[in-house]
Amino acid sequence: MNRDQKFEAFKALHQQQGTAFVMPNPWDAGTARLLTHAGFEALATTSAGYAFAAGKRDSFSSLSCEEILINAKAIVDATDLPVSADLEDGFGRDPTRCAQTIGMAIDIGLVGGSIEDATGDPDEPVLPIGLATDRIRAAAEAAKDRGFLLTGRAENFISGRPDLADTIKRLQAYSEAGADVLYAPGLPDLDAISTICREVDKPVNVVMGLSGQAYTVPELSAAGVRRISVGGSFARAALGALRRAAEEVMHQGTFTYAKAAIPDGEMAALMDQTKQSDRS
């Protein structure tokens, strides 16, 4: 699919009624190929997963716009599926910077992306709602008529501010400012998720795989959720398998972990088959 076709396919997924679609989060080109082969219909980047692979913390101070976009482009280039990106806080407090980030995201082939209102500052964990809304408005203007679905994120519940009323107010403001999808990570239970879905007028994304109860796709769909992501949890699951394998070898001197590994031939078949032209 070309970029326009990817955008139309991505938009259609958000408009379908009934079962929510799952948009998993690869953290590099190889995992993008694996998840594409698994049969998903869209993918999203994960700043957490990328940070783990790069040996960094998932924080504003650790991850630059350049490296996040380089990682996103590698994922875009590895799949024919639509790809949305975790664009963190837009890489700047000023609305103009958020708009610039959206423009760069579009230029590398992304058809969606999120802007969050977290600050990384424990004394002011989320931005004032007015500024946060202005940032979404600027991002939406940058995306207008360019084939890009903007997700507005309200970070209260993962920033030490479990305020459902304020979260709803923020999501409503982001919707009015032009966000196409709304997302509040870390909601505590299905009641809160259902309330969010009832109180907003745009498709809602919910993340699974974090701490707390793990709801099923049918349960989330019945609550009104349109899109489900997994954040960095697939990356953590893979790292958990790596740690268990390492501990087995270190402490038991055995290698039974290999029985659960994907065979080399299967992985090789999923990877880019292009040969280097300068190799004799």
RAGI-V564574 format. One record per backbone hydrogen bond with DSSP energy under -0.5 kcal/mol. CO is the residue of the C=O (numbers start at 0). NH is the residue of the N-H. Records with the same first field share a line. If there is no record, write none. Layout:
CO->NH + NH
//
This chain:
1->5
2->6
3->7
4->8
5->9
6->10
7->11
8->12
9->13
10->13 + 14
11->14 + 15
16->18
20->22 + 227
21->23
22->229
23->25 + 43
27->31
28->32
29->33
30->34
31->35
32->36
33->37
34->38 + 39
35->38
40->81
41->23
42->83
45->49
46->50
47->51
48->52
49->53
50->54 + 55
51->54
56->58
58->61 + 62
61->63
63->67
64->68
65->69
66->70
67->71
68->72
69->73
70->74
71->75
72->76
73->77
74->77
75->78
81->42
82->110 + 111
83->44
84->86 + 113
86->89
87->115
88->91
93->96 + 97
94->98
95->99
96->100
97->101
98->102
99->103
100->104
101->105
102->106
103->107
104->109
105->108
110->148
111->84
112->150
113->86
114->152
116->126
119->121
120->123
123->120
124->118 + 119
127->131
128->132
129->133
130->134
131->135
132->136
133->137
134->138
135->139
136->140
137->141
138->142
139->143
142->145
147->149
148->112
149->151 + 179 + 180
150->114 + 152
151->182
152->116 + 154
154->157
155->158 + 160
160->162
161->163
162->166
163->167
164->168
165->169
166->170
167->171
168->172
169->173
170->174
171->175
172->176
173->177 + 178
174->177
179->202
180->151
181->204
182->153
183->186
188->192
189->193
190->194
191->195
192->196
193->197
194->198
195->199
202->181
203->225 + 226
204->183
205->228
212->214
215->219
216->220
217->221
218->222
219->224
220->223
225->20
226->205
227->22
228->207
229->232
231->235
232->236
233->237
234->238
235->239
236->240
237->241
238->242
239->243
240->244
241->245
242->246
243->247
244->248
245->249
246->250
247->251 + 252 + 253
248->252
254->257
255->258
256->259
257->260
262->266
263->267
264->268
265->269
266->269 + 270
267->270
275->278
//
